[in-house]
Amino acid sequence: MKTILITGANGEIGHGLISRLAEHSDVRIIALDLQELDEALKPKVYRAVAGDILDTALLESLSATYNFDTIYHLAALLSTKAERQPVLAHKVNVDGTLNLLEMAVGQSRLQGREIKFLYPSSIAVYGLPDLETKARAGKVKEHEWLTPRTMYGINKLYCEQLGIYYAQYYRQLDADSPRGHIDFRCLRFPGLISAVTVPTGGTSDYAPEMLHAAAQGKPYQCFVREDTRIPFMAMPDAIEALLQLEAAPRHKLTRFVYNVTAFNPSAGEIFELVRRAFPTAHVTFVPDLKRQRIVDSWPADVDDSAAQRDWGWQPTYDLHRAFAEYLVPGVLQRYNRKL
């Protein structure tokens, strides 16, 4: 059976990824998270492990027990908490990723074949100096404006480079020692909006927070201006992008890191769609200056033409379809409400 390790399994992406992979009878999922796995997910995995990616003894034990085909490394300390605890963020986001890459190398040597390593990065790796530049930049390509303003963005950008190093250059000076082969593949996600899980501390979470508050009949104080604009994607498309990239033949991939996106509404436009679905929704815009500066440094949109060209990426949900067919029905079901 194909054996897959998913770190950060309890997170927003982890929930969707486990549910999709569990649809296949020939897949065995090992789910690793700092907390006990969500009860709803436990029947869908072969084994649920509560543990820390900084615990190298735990990773060595998992590596000795299973032959992994693919590693989805989702575990991370997200942007808002990372700004408050930068040292912890570096340990989790960088040292943790390094531990997983080393484990993948060991698995490759043990099995004598490449191990796929899927890594979700973020638009936080970008950093534009001001709003005028952001407006002029338009759709930002993968190699542009890589000057992140946050510890989270710095961590993500560095880990992208770590993955490329392990895939291309690891042990390049030591011809007598087996390298271990990692097939590193990375997606730079925009803001993600899920109807199933509650946001957990991302700086782009004002969009899903607004929706979930409205569905519960709670007022929401949005921490960015109404005209704030960054790219977003519905969670099912994020899961599909990961699965499509994992399945793509290596020879068709022209790069290790790909942008993906779906739509890029302003915060005010998101509120209009939320209010259309929940007419009593009460949202006030009270920008938090620190978080506003961070979001203003992210692109208004990104260029994902490389993903379209190399592995046929196309989102299923545009903005209006995401609300009509996924987000609104999903949050209504979650909170047992009817329109």
C-alpha positions as CSV (number, residue, x, y, z in Angstrom):
1,M,0.0,0.0,0.0
2,K,1.1,3.6,-0.5
3,T,2.1,5.0,2.9
4,I,1.7,8.7,3.5
5,L,2.9,10.8,6.4
6,I,1.0,14.0,7.1
7,T,2.3,16.4,9.7
8,G,0.1,19.1,11.2
9,A,-2.8,16.7,10.5
10,N,-5.2,18.6,12.8
11,G,-4.9,21.8,10.8
12,E,-7.2,23.3,8.2
13,I,-5.3,21.7,5.2
14,G,-4.8,18.5,7.1
15,H,-8.6,17.9,7.6
16,G,-9.3,18.3,3.9
17,L,-6.3,16.3,2.8
18,I,-7.0,13.4,5.0
19,S,-10.6,13.3,4.0
20,R,-9.6,13.2,0.3
21,L,-6.8,10.6,0.6
22,A,-9.0,8.4,2.7
23,E,-11.3,8.0,-0.3
24,H,-8.6,5.7,-1.8
25,S,-8.5,2.1,-0.4
26,D,-4.8,1.7,-1.4
27,V,-3.6,4.5,0.8
28,R,-2.3,4.2,4.4
29,I,-2.2,7.5,6.2
30,I,0.0,8.1,9.2
31,A,-1.2,11.4,10.8
32,L,1.1,13.3,13.1
33,D,0.1,16.4,15.1
34,L,1.1,18.0,18.4
35,Q,-2.5,17.4,19.7
36,E,-4.6,14.3,19.7
37,L,-6.2,13.9,16.2
38,D,-9.7,15.1,15.7
39,E,-12.1,12.3,16.5
40,A,-13.8,12.7,13.1
41,L,-10.5,12.0,11.4
42,K,-9.3,9.0,13.4
43,P,-11.4,6.4,11.4
44,K,-9.8,7.8,8.2
45,V,-6.2,7.2,9.1
46,Y,-4.2,4.0,9.7
47,R,-2.4,5.5,12.7
48,A,-2.7,8.8,14.6
49,V,0.3,10.0,16.4
50,A,0.4,12.8,19.0
51,G,3.9,14.2,18.9
52,D,6.3,17.0,18.1
53,I,8.2,17.4,14.8
54,L,11.0,18.7,17.0
55,D,11.2,15.3,18.6
56,T,13.9,13.5,16.5
57,A,13.5,10.3,18.4
58,L,9.8,10.1,17.5
59,L,10.6,10.8,13.8
60,E,13.3,8.1,13.9
61,S,10.8,5.7,15.4
62,L,8.2,6.4,12.6
63,S,10.9,6.1,10.0
64,A,12.0,2.7,11.3
65,T,8.3,1.5,11.4
66,Y,7.1,2.6,8.0
67,N,8.3,3.0,4.5
68,F,6.8,6.3,3.4
69,D,6.1,7.1,-0.3
70,T,5.1,10.7,0.3
71,I,5.4,13.2,3.1
72,Y,3.0,16.1,3.3
73,H,4.7,18.5,5.8
74,L,1.9,20.8,6.9
75,A,2.9,21.5,10.5
76,A,3.8,25.2,11.1
77,L,3.4,28.0,13.6
78,L,1.3,30.5,11.7
79,S,2.0,34.1,11.0
80,T,0.2,36.0,13.9
81,K,1.7,33.7,16.6
82,A,5.1,33.6,14.8
83,E,5.3,37.4,15.1
84,R,4.7,37.2,18.8
85,Q,7.1,34.3,19.4
86,P,9.8,34.5,16.7
87,V,12.2,32.1,18.4
88,L,9.6,29.4,18.7
89,A,8.5,30.0,15.1
90,H,12.0,29.5,13.9
91,K,12.3,26.2,15.9
92,V,9.0,24.8,14.6
93,N,9.0,26.1,11.1
94,V,12.7,25.8,10.2
95,D,14.1,23.2,12.6
96,G,11.0,21.0,12.3
97,T,11.2,21.2,8.5
98,L,14.9,20.3,8.6
99,N,14.0,17.3,10.8
100,L,11.5,16.1,8.2
101,L,13.8,16.6,5.3
102,E,16.5,14.5,7.1
103,M,13.9,11.8,7.8
104,A,13.0,11.8,4.1
105,V,16.7,11.4,3.2
106,G,16.9,8.4,5.5
107,Q,13.8,6.9,4.0
108,S,15.2,7.3,0.5
109,R,18.5,5.5,1.5
110,L,16.6,2.8,3.2
111,Q,14.2,2.2,0.3
112,G,16.6,2.9,-2.5
113,R,14.2,5.3,-4.2
114,E,13.0,8.9,-4.3
115,I,10.6,10.1,-1.6
116,K,8.1,12.8,-2.5
117,F,8.1,15.8,-0.1
118,L,5.1,18.2,-0.5
119,Y,5.5,21.5,1.2
120,P,2.9,24.2,1.5
121,S,4.5,27.7,1.5
122,S,2.7,31.0,1.5
123,I,2.3,34.5,-0.1
124,A,4.0,35.6,3.1
125,V,7.3,35.0,1.3
126,Y,6.7,38.2,-0.7
127,G,7.3,41.7,0.6
128,L,6.3,44.8,-1.3
129,P,7.5,48.1,0.1
130,D,4.3,50.2,-0.2
131,L,0.8,50.3,-1.6
132,E,1.8,52.1,-4.8
133,T,4.4,49.4,-5.6
134,K,1.8,46.8,-4.8
135,A,-0.7,48.3,-7.3
136,R,2.0,48.6,-10.0
137,A,3.3,45.0,-9.5
138,G,0.0,43.3,-10.6
139,K,0.4,39.6,-10.7
140,V,3.6,38.7,-8.9
141,K,5.7,35.8,-10.3
142,E,7.5,33.3,-8.2
143,H,10.9,35.0,-8.4
144,E,9.7,38.5,-7.7
145,W,9.6,40.6,-4.5
146,L,11.1,37.9,-2.2
147,T,11.7,40.2,0.7
148,P,9.3,39.0,3.4
149,R,8.4,41.2,6.4
150,T,7.5,38.6,8.9
151,M,9.2,35.7,10.7
152,Y,6.7,33.3,9.2
153,G,7.4,34.5,5.6
154,I,11.2,34.4,6.3
155,N,10.8,30.8,7.6
156,K,8.8,29.7,4.6
157,L,11.2,31.2,2.1
158,Y,14.2,29.7,3.8
159,C,12.5,26.3,4.0
160,E,11.7,26.5,0.2
161,Q,15.4,26.9,-0.3
162,L,16.2,24.0,2.1
163,G,13.9,21.7,0.1
164,I,15.6,22.7,-3.1
165,Y,19.0,22.1,-1.5
166,Y,18.1,18.7,-0.3
167,A,16.6,17.8,-3.7
168,Q,19.5,19.1,-5.9
169,Y,22.7,19.6,-3.9
170,Y,22.7,17.5,-0.7
171,R,26.1,15.7,-0.3
172,Q,27.4,17.1,-3.6
173,L,30.9,17.1,-2.2
174,D,30.8,13.6,-0.9
175,A,30.7,11.2,-3.8
176,D,31.4,8.1,-1.7
177,S,28.4,8.6,0.5
178,P,24.8,7.9,-0.6
179,R,22.9,11.1,-1.1
180,G,19.3,10.1,-0.6
181,H,16.9,11.4,-3.1
182,I,14.1,13.8,-2.3
183,D,11.5,14.9,-4.8
184,F,10.7,18.2,-3.3
185,R,7.5,20.0,-4.5
186,C,6.2,23.3,-3.0
187,L,3.1,25.3,-3.4
188,R,2.8,29.0,-2.4
189,F,-0.8,29.2,-1.2
190,P,-2.8,32.4,-1.0
191,G,-5.2,33.0,1.9
192,L,-7.3,29.9,2.4
193,I,-11.0,29.9,3.3
194,S,-12.5,26.8,4.8
195,A,-16.2,26.1,5.6
196,V,-15.3,23.1,7.7
197,T,-12.6,24.2,10.1
198,V,-12.2,27.4,12.2
199,P,-9.3,29.7,11.4
200,T,-6.3,29.3,13.6
201,G,-4.1,32.4,13.5
202,G,-3.2,33.3,10.0
203,T,-2.9,37.0,9.1
204,S,-5.1,36.3,6.1
205,D,-7.8,34.8,8.3
206,Y,-10.0,37.9,8.3
207,A,-11.9,36.4,5.4
208,P,-12.9,33.1,7.0
209,E,-13.3,34.7,10.4
210,M,-15.8,37.2,8.9
211,L,-17.8,34.3,7.4
212,H,-17.8,32.1,10.5
213,A,-18.8,34.9,12.8
214,A,-21.7,35.8,10.5
215,A,-22.9,32.2,10.4
216,Q,-22.9,32.1,14.2
217,G,-24.7,35.5,14.4
218,K,-21.7,37.1,16.1
219,P,-20.4,40.6,15.4
220,Y,-16.9,40.7,13.8
221,Q,-14.2,43.4,14.0
222,C,-12.1,43.1,10.9
223,F,-8.5,43.9,11.4
224,V,-7.8,45.2,7.9
225,R,-9.2,48.1,5.8
226,E,-12.1,47.5,3.4
227,D,-9.8,48.2,0.4
228,T,-7.3,45.5,1.5
229,R,-6.7,43.1,-1.4
230,I,-4.8,39.8,-1.5
231,P,-5.4,36.5,-3.3
232,F,-7.5,33.8,-1.8
233,M,-8.6,30.2,-2.5
234,A,-11.3,27.9,-1.3
235,M,-10.0,25.0,0.8
236,P,-11.1,22.2,-1.6
237,D,-9.0,23.8,-4.4
238,A,-6.0,24.0,-2.1
239,I,-6.3,20.2,-1.4
240,E,-6.8,19.6,-5.1
241,A,-3.7,21.6,-5.9
242,L,-1.6,19.5,-3.5
243,L,-2.9,16.3,-5.0
244,Q,-2.4,17.4,-8.5
245,L,1.2,18.5,-7.9
246,E,2.0,15.3,-6.1
247,A,0.6,13.3,-9.0
248,A,2.4,15.3,-11.8
249,P,5.3,13.5,-13.5
250,R,8.6,15.0,-12.4
251,H,9.8,15.5,-15.9
252,K,7.0,17.9,-16.6
253,L,7.9,20.2,-13.7
254,T,10.1,23.1,-14.6
255,R,10.5,24.4,-11.0
256,F,10.3,23.3,-7.4
257,V,8.0,26.1,-6.2
258,Y,4.7,27.1,-7.7
259,N,2.2,29.9,-7.1
260,V,-1.5,28.9,-7.1
261,T,-4.5,31.2,-6.7
262,A,-8.2,31.5,-7.4
263,F,-9.6,35.0,-6.7
264,N,-8.5,38.3,-5.1
265,P,-11.4,40.3,-3.6
266,S,-11.0,43.2,-1.3
267,A,-12.1,42.8,2.3
268,G,-15.1,45.0,1.5
269,E,-16.1,42.8,-1.4
270,I,-15.9,39.7,0.9
271,F,-18.1,41.5,3.4
272,E,-20.7,42.2,0.7
273,L,-20.9,38.5,-0.2
274,V,-21.1,37.5,3.5
275,R,-23.9,40.1,4.1
276,R,-25.8,38.8,1.0
277,A,-25.8,35.3,2.6
278,F,-26.3,36.5,6.2
279,P,-28.2,39.9,6.0
280,T,-27.9,40.5,9.8
281,A,-24.1,40.1,9.6
282,H,-22.4,42.9,11.6
283,V,-18.8,43.7,10.6
284,T,-16.8,46.8,11.5
285,F,-13.4,47.6,10.0
286,V,-10.9,48.5,12.6
287,P,-7.4,48.0,11.2
288,D,-4.8,46.6,13.4
289,L,-1.8,48.6,12.3
290,K,0.8,45.8,12.7
291,R,-1.3,43.2,10.8
292,Q,-2.4,45.8,8.2
293,R,1.2,46.6,7.4
294,I,1.9,42.9,6.9
295,V,-1.0,42.3,4.6
296,D,-0.2,45.5,2.6
297,S,3.2,44.0,1.9
298,W,1.7,40.9,0.2
299,P,0.7,40.9,-3.5
300,A,-2.7,41.9,-4.6
301,D,-2.5,38.9,-6.9
302,V,0.0,36.3,-8.0
303,D,0.9,34.8,-11.4
304,D,0.2,31.0,-11.4
305,S,0.8,30.5,-15.1
306,A,3.7,28.1,-14.4
307,A,1.4,25.7,-12.5
308,Q,-1.2,26.0,-15.3
309,R,1.4,25.2,-17.9
310,D,3.3,22.4,-16.1
311,W,0.6,20.4,-14.4
312,G,-2.7,21.7,-15.7
313,W,-3.7,23.7,-12.6
314,Q,-7.1,25.4,-12.7
315,P,-9.2,26.3,-9.7
316,T,-12.7,24.9,-9.5
317,Y,-14.1,27.8,-7.5
318,D,-14.1,31.4,-8.5
319,L,-15.3,33.9,-5.8
320,H,-19.0,33.7,-6.4
321,R,-19.1,29.9,-6.8
322,A,-17.0,29.5,-3.7
323,F,-19.6,31.3,-1.6
324,A,-22.7,29.9,-3.3
325,E,-21.6,26.2,-3.6
326,Y,-19.1,25.6,-0.8
327,L,-18.6,28.3,1.9
328,V,-22.2,29.3,2.7
329,P,-23.7,25.8,2.6
330,G,-20.7,24.5,4.6
331,V,-20.9,27.0,7.4
332,L,-24.7,26.6,7.6
333,Q,-24.2,22.8,8.1
334,R,-21.4,23.4,10.6
335,Y,-23.5,25.6,12.8
336,N,-26.8,23.9,12.2
337,R,-28.4,26.9,10.6
338,K,-30.9,27.5,7.8
339,L,-31.1,30.6,5.7
